[in-house]
Each structure stands twice: as C-alpha cells, then as structure tokens.
Amino acid sequence: MTLWIILGVLVLFILYAISAYNGLVKMREMVRNAMGNIAAQVESRWDAITNLIEATKKYSEHEAGILKELTSARANINKESKVGQVEADDNAFNSAMGRLIAVAEAYPDLKASEVYKETMRSVDKYEENVRMSRMIYNDNVTKLNTGIQTFPTNIVAGIFGFSKEDYFQNTASKKDMPSW
C-alpha cells in the first residue's frame, strides 16, 4: 500500500513537472514571438527612414551620404535579440532621424514634399507599433518571470535552466511619442 502511495505521488510529480515545463516553454516562446514582432516593426521603421534618405539625395548628396552611414550602423534585431540590442538600435535610429530633420529644416522644399510628409507619417506609425510591441513584450516577460519565480514551478525552471528575461524600461526619452 505504501509503495502505491509513493508511486502515485511520484507519478503526480512527474505529470506536474511535464506540465510546468511545457508552460514555461510556451511562455518563453511568447516572449520570443513578442521580440520578433518588435524586430518586424523596427525593420519597417528603418525602411521608412531609408525612403526619406533617398528623397534627401535630391537636395543634398553629402547629407544623404552621412545618413546612409548612420543607417548602416543599425543592429539586426530578431526574435533572439536582447533588450539592450533593441535600445542600441533605437539610439542609432533617433540619431539618424535627428540628422534627417536637420536636413529637412535646411531644405524647405524637402520638408514640403509629399514624399517627406508621407514617409514621416509612416515613421510615426511604426514608432507607435514599436511602442505597442514593447508593451506586449513586457507583458509576456512578466508572465514568464512570474512562472520562473513561483513555487513549485521555480524548481522545474531551475532544473531545466530557464532564466528571467529583461524588461524594456520606460525612460524620460521614451515616455512620449517622438515629435518628428
């Protein structure tokens, strides 16, 4: 009788461990999926600024060359990227946008062109999409990190090497939408 009880408890523990492991894998994949969505939005945002650079060539070949150099420094963000890599890419993007806005100020015809206006609307749309994707990412990280730290799932997480993920932090520069 005691053997059956021990065997029953062992089977229940194994079933729980399998369930907890599968749950952690699902949560980790949701985090990776959310980072993949951020990567897609970041890529689209860079594509939009590349269009602006092409429009800038008509007005200033020198400035367009400098902007091309800035955009070549962008990071390749994908679903495996870390928060720090995305933030470094954001800094490069903001630097390129700052330079591009300075060029537009120097060339009023560029700023008044429909290509410029439409592309700036696209950049704003992608900025909002990146912001929303970060919120979804942070929600998924919260679920994963909670699962990793909650007893008794933390035992399974420790056995299988699950680790906490970093959050995107809200800084003063990210609090509001940029005003390009």
N, C-alpha and C positions, 0 to 999 in steps of 0.2 A: 504494500500500500504506500509506504513512504517513497519507494522507488518511483511509483506512478506520479506522485505529487511532485517530486523533484524533476522528473521528466516533463511533466506538464508545465511547470514553471520555466524550465529551460526552453521548451517549445514556444511559450508565450514571449520570452525574452528575445528569442531569435526572430519571431514574427515582428515584434516591436522594432528591433534593430533594422530589419529589412525595410519596414515602413518608414522609419525615421531617416534612413539613408536615402531612400527614394525621394522623400520630401525635401531633403537638403539638396539633392541633385536638381530637382525641379526649381527650387528657389535660386540656386546658383545659375541655372540656365536662364531664368527670368532676368537676373542681373546682367548676364552677358547679352541677352537679347536687347535689353534697355540700352546698354552701351553701344550695341550695333545700330540702334535707332539714332543715337546721338551721332555716331560716325556718319550715317547717311545724311543727316541734316547739316553736319559740318562740311561734308563734301559738297553738298548743294550750295551752301553759303560761299565756299571758295569758288565754285563755278560761276556764281553771280559776280563776285568781285573780279574774276578773270575777264568777264564780259565788259566790265567797266574799264579795265586796263586797256582792252582793245579799243574802246571808244576814246580813251585818253591819248592813244597814239596819234590820232589826227591833230591833236592840239600841242602835244609836247613829247617828242620821241625820247628825250632824256628822262623825263619823269616816268614815262611808261616803262623804260628800262629799269629804273630803280624799283618800281613797283613789282615788276616781274621777279627781280632778285628777292624781294620780300616774300612773295608768294611761293618761291621755290624753297623757302625755309620752313614751309608748313609741315606739320607732322602727319604721318599716315595713321589716322585714327581708325581702329576697327573694334570688333566686339571684345578683343582681348586687351585693349588699351586700359591704362590706369587713369585715375582722375588727374594726376599730375601731368600726364601727357596731353590730355584734353585742355587743361588750363594753360599749358605752354603754347598749344596751338591757338587758343583764344588770344593770348598776348600777341602772337605773330599776326593774327587776323586784325586785331584792333590797331596795331601799328600800321599795317597796310591800309586800313580804312582811314586812319588819321592822315596819312600821306595823300591818299586819293582825294579826300575832302579838301586838303590844302591846294591840290592841283585844280580842283573844280572851282575853288574860290578865285584862283588866279586867271581862270578862263571861263568867264560868264557864259559864253556860248555853249561850252560843255555842260555846265550846270543847267542850262535851259533846255538842252536837247532831250527829246523823248526817250532815247536810249538810256541816258543817265537817270532820268526820273523813274522809268520802268524798272531798271536794274536796282535802284535804291529801294523801291517798293519790294522787290524780290528779296533783297538783303534783309530788310525789316521782317519780312515773313519768315525767312529762315532763322533769324535771330529769335523770334518768338517760338518757333518749332524747337530750336535747341534748348531754350529755357524750359519749355514744357517737357521735353525728353529728359532733361536733368531731374525734374521733379519726379517723373515716373521712375527713373533710375534710383533716386534716393528712397522712394517708397519700397522698391524691390530690395534694396540693400538693407533697409530696416527689417523687412521680413526675414531675410537670410541671417543677418546678425542676431536677431532675436532668437531664431531657431538654433543657431550655433551656441548661444549662451544659456538657453533654457534647459533646466534639468528635466528629464534624463537624456534629452537629445544631445546635450553637450558631450556626453560620454561617447555617443556614436560619432559625433563630429570630430572629437579628438582622436578616436581610433582611426578614422578614415582621412584625417588631415585637412578637414575643412577649416578655412580661416576667414576672419572678418574682412569685409570689404570697406574701402574708404568712401565717404560721402563727398558730394560736391558741397562746398561751403558757400554760404551767402556772404559776400563781401560788399563793401560800400560801392565798388565799381559795378557789381552785378545786380544790385538791388533794383534798379530801374532799367527799363529798355533803353538801349542807346539811342541818342538823337542824332542820327547822321544828317 
